[in-house]
């Protein structure tokens, strides 16, 4: 069967209160019959020949007539029939699954997906699911009485669940009694969801892909069960109401939970872009995003001149942690302000301790072919990098020569001087021309 996905973006989920769901809170286009028809027409007009299975995804319920007006639903069914669609998969909450609506799909092999999430009423209440197992069972029986397939979504790693494996065993066993297929979904924090707050307060954490696959491994080859480790492109995205002013110097601004969740994300979820084989640690800058500062503009110009930006992974070192260039304009990396003039000896020491550990963990999690830096020798970031690399027995090279730094260190902005930038240019050119970058460091 050739499949096509239709993304439903009308109205809003009638319930919109599930703790883990951000999409359900979002308001789509007005569910007017004109809008609905227009979207359906545009979808079917572009449908490639041979497609015979449509899956409708969207937050909410296809069978909710406030979200898709009855006339619109009938129009969609008619379009499916005209386009010779054999199979249709839609999503719905149990309360919208009614006999009259189901009869309209006659002639199409219908599958209805229900987000049950977990087979436990108490947890369903805690996550504010708004229905119970008996509602799911009733809906499932009704669907089956019309020969309609039931597809059940279960969430792996919900908050309030003490024993994930045991709970999942129970949920799968229960769901199999009422479903034709099951999808085990790795729960990730969507920025619009209430789960985001739990995550930022350290009351819940996501599973890495590996952790997820280890937990669901026993169902890996089960033909009735699908595994979904990544339902959306996940990066820590902070909703405006949770953003705080992170300007300041001190422990609070070094190990703030907002920085910590990002560092954890970089270790357990982030994948370094495939072609970026060489890691280049760079200093942070007062100006945000970093790339708008004078120093970074000059560094980027050199990397561009040498045509190395696609190959070199620029990662800044800061009190906020390690910041890959691609994330520099995301909160909180674009919103903190650590004034070096306010640093005490004690906080400098803490910065070195915390940053060296962060670098060490990062280098353990990600394998590069080489590690370079362009940092002042007396900076805390350089000292932290040295400690981390020593611990890992890892070679790295500072492209700023020690001799140069001795001569420029008293100047106001030493990293912007021609001498420092020449070192960077020559160092990168040298590395490139002699091919060292390919074998510069060998990790165990
Ligand atoms: S999970 Fe489903 S029912 Fe719950 S808020 Fe989201 S869209 Fe609505």
Boltz pocket constraint, residues with backbone or C-beta under 6 A from the ligand:
constraints:
  - pocket:
      binder: B
      contacts: [[A, 13], [A, 14], [A, 15], [A, 16], [A, 17], [A, 18], [A, 21], [A, 22], [A, 23], [A, 24], [A, 25], [A, 58], [A, 59], [A, 60], [A, 93], [A, 115], [A, 129]]
      max_distance: 6.0
